[in-house]
Amino acid sequence: MSDTRILVIGACGQVGTELVENLALRFGNDAVIASDIRDEASFDLAYIKLDVMDREAVKNAIVKHKITEVYNLAALLSATAEKNPEFGWKLNMEGLFSILDLAKEGVIKKVFWPSSIAVFGPTTPRIDTPQFTIIEPTTVYGISKFAGERWCEYYHKRWGVDVRSVRYPGLIGYKSLPGGGTTDYAVDIFHQALKEGSYECFLKENTALPMMYMSDAIKATIDIMQVPAEEIKIRSSYNISAMSFDPAQIANEIKKHIPEFSISYNPDFRQAIADNWPASINDNEARKDWNWSNAFTLENMVTDMLENLKERNLVG
Ligand code: AKB
């Protein structure tokens, strides 16, 4: 039996909800503990209330539950962090340091921490953005993720901390709702299409962004944590990629299933954030180093989303 014991911090968020479920399937319910800032949550496994910035509480929980690996997902995303820059920076950085330091002390063996395509900025090549390129983020979220990447690499090189990371693109799933990102429209659009038959998008029609179906993102997250340490060549964060589309393209794809669906555009402050992000990502290094591959592209993602949302009766 594996002695892996996992703590997921930020388990109630868009990624956490599905990650916990998948980790439990793989390692067993008893091996996984979900945690978040909320008092309660409805997981089929142990849940504890935890503030990632409370170092002592985090350490106590890790020692008490004999945790070996931490997935630290707690963060303010791009749009929310722009509204509260000081707290965005504080949460995103203090949360990371509290976990990296525990790994440095040897209290935990392995850490997963997500970065984002938000690390890239207006001076980055927008199409097929390489792994190693100009990185000048312009949002608080992007700055915190880029700083975090540099710290992850530093902790690995200096103290041998086994920290692993991927740069998530916009994530689309039917089991949970996104919370405060610039790419959230790509989830909202499905709910509104099924509920109202129309959607008003907060980005312009031709704003192409890198996106990924949640099952692929979960696979990347769990896969990178299983690879032998010596195969992880990049200790900052790996580019991963699956698809790229703009609001008009996803709307057209939805129309193939719901012909009467219509979309209108009313860009807000998130347009400026999206304008500074890549349109598509080159992920050759992840594919080469740890065999990353995606299963979903725009067409099969839209079909799967609509089928599952209808089945779950979340809408309509
Ligand atoms: C956001 O839009 O802020 C996130 C991200 C791309 O990291 N979905």
Boltz pocket constraint, residues with backbone or C-beta under 6 A from the ligand:
constraints:
  - pocket:
      binder: B
      contacts: [[A, 77], [A, 78], [A, 79], [A, 115], [A, 116], [A, 117], [A, 118], [A, 141], [A, 168], [A, 169], [A, 170], [A, 171], [A, 180], [A, 181], [A, 182], [A, 183], [A, 184]]
      max_distance: 6.0
